[in-house]
């Protein structure tokens, strides 16, 4: 499990923080959007001013926890599947294995 980002939840439901790995690094925002369909994302991810991915509200298979399933789509690189999970004082963006 690699943690590539740390975020804090804002009053408006967005998450502010940073994403960092060997290929990209910077301040990031995960902001809620109006869902346009059943499979449409619940959030957009921005790295700096660039749209960088999307997120979906998800419940674990056992139904005991919820998290944000995030797909990062950096230009010219493969997609990266992650999850944003709550910790004691903040949220961690973890790469799925």
C-alpha positions as CSV (number, residue, x, y, z in Angstrom):
1,X,0.0,0.0,0.0
2,X,1.5,3.2,-1.2
3,X,0.2,6.5,0.2
4,X,0.5,9.1,-2.6
5,X,-1.6,11.9,-1.1
6,X,-2.9,13.5,2.1
7,X,-6.1,15.5,2.2
8,X,-8.3,17.4,4.6
9,X,-12.1,17.6,4.2
10,X,-13.5,21.0,3.7
11,X,-16.9,22.4,4.8
12,X,-18.3,22.3,1.2
13,X,-17.5,18.5,0.9
14,X,-14.4,18.9,-1.1
15,X,-10.9,17.6,-0.1
16,X,-7.8,19.7,-0.3
17,X,-4.2,18.4,-0.1
18,X,-1.4,17.2,-2.3
19,X,-0.6,14.2,-4.5
20,X,3.0,13.1,-4.9
21,X,4.8,10.2,-6.7
22,X,7.8,10.0,-9.0
23,X,5.8,11.0,-12.1
24,X,3.7,13.9,-10.7
25,X,3.6,16.2,-7.7
26,X,1.4,19.1,-6.6
27,X,-1.5,20.6,-4.7
28,X,-4.7,18.8,-5.4
29,X,-8.5,19.3,-4.9
30,X,-11.1,16.6,-5.0
31,X,-14.4,18.4,-5.5
32,X,-18.0,17.1,-5.6
33,X,-19.9,17.5,-8.8
34,X,-23.5,17.0,-9.9
35,X,-23.9,13.3,-10.9
36,X,-25.2,13.0,-14.5
37,X,-25.9,9.3,-14.6
38,X,-25.7,6.1,-12.6
39,X,-22.1,5.4,-13.5
40,X,-21.0,9.0,-13.6
41,X,-18.5,10.2,-11.0
42,X,-19.4,11.9,-7.8
43,X,-16.1,14.0,-7.7
44,X,-13.6,15.5,-10.0
45,X,-9.9,15.5,-9.1
46,X,-7.7,18.5,-10.0
47,X,-3.9,18.7,-9.7
48,X,-3.1,22.3,-9.9
49,X,-5.4,23.8,-12.5
50,X,-5.6,20.5,-14.5
51,X,-8.4,18.0,-14.3
52,X,-6.6,14.9,-13.2
53,X,-9.2,12.2,-12.5
54,X,-12.5,11.3,-11.0
55,X,-14.0,9.7,-7.8
56,X,-17.0,7.6,-6.9
57,X,-18.6,7.1,-3.5
58,X,-18.0,3.4,-2.6
59,X,-18.9,1.0,0.1
60,X,-16.6,-1.9,1.1
61,X,-17.6,-5.4,0.1
62,X,-18.5,-6.3,3.7
63,X,-20.6,-3.1,3.9
64,X,-18.8,-1.9,7.0
65,X,-16.9,1.1,5.6
66,X,-17.2,3.7,2.9
67,X,-14.5,5.4,0.9
68,X,-13.9,7.3,-2.3
69,X,-12.7,5.2,-5.2
70,X,-10.4,7.4,-7.3
71,X,-9.1,7.0,-10.8
72,X,-6.2,9.3,-11.7
73,X,-5.7,9.9,-15.4
74,X,-2.4,11.7,-15.9
75,X,-1.8,12.7,-19.5
76,X,0.6,10.3,-21.3
77,X,0.7,7.9,-18.3
78,X,-1.4,4.9,-17.4
79,X,-4.5,5.3,-15.2
80,X,-3.9,4.9,-11.5
81,X,-6.6,3.3,-9.3
82,X,-6.7,4.6,-5.8
83,X,-8.9,5.0,-2.8
84,X,-9.3,8.0,-0.4
85,X,-9.7,6.7,3.1
86,X,-10.3,8.5,6.4
87,X,-7.7,8.4,9.1
88,X,-7.8,9.9,12.5
89,X,-7.2,13.5,11.5
90,X,-7.1,13.5,7.7
91,X,-7.6,11.4,4.6
92,X,-5.0,9.3,2.7
93,X,-5.0,8.6,-1.0
94,X,-3.8,5.0,-1.3
95,X,-2.8,3.3,-4.5
96,X,-4.7,0.0,-5.0
97,X,-2.4,-3.0,-5.6
